[in-house]
Amino acid sequence: MSRITRNEGAELFFYFGGERVKAYEGDSIAAALLAAGHTIFRRTPVSGTTRGPLCMMGVCFDCLVQIDGIGNQQACMHAVRDGMVVELQDGAFDVVTQVPAEGTL
């Protein structure tokens, strides 16, 4: 998949499933992954069916990923940060055990 227009923001790199992915400042994680050709972001908890971004505005929850070890994050609602680690979300995550320490966000 290619971009509609070239973003003039600074070039950034992050990791998805161990792969180094190029993005531009201001890109959402979902937009950057789609531009890099990734369409599967998660697997459903019950059947393992693959899902990817649908609405790109935080309504559908089909783009859930792990961001820097924290699950249940919507890729379309988070901007790319240089060096961040994003992983495919495989099933459900227990939100109670995933709450970050106070002051770390």
Protein Blocks (a to p, Z undefined) as FASTA:
>chain_A
ZZfbdcfbdcddddeehiacdddehiafklmmmmnopabfbdcfklopacddfklnopno
pmgcceehiahiafklpccdehiacdddehjadfklmpccehiZZ
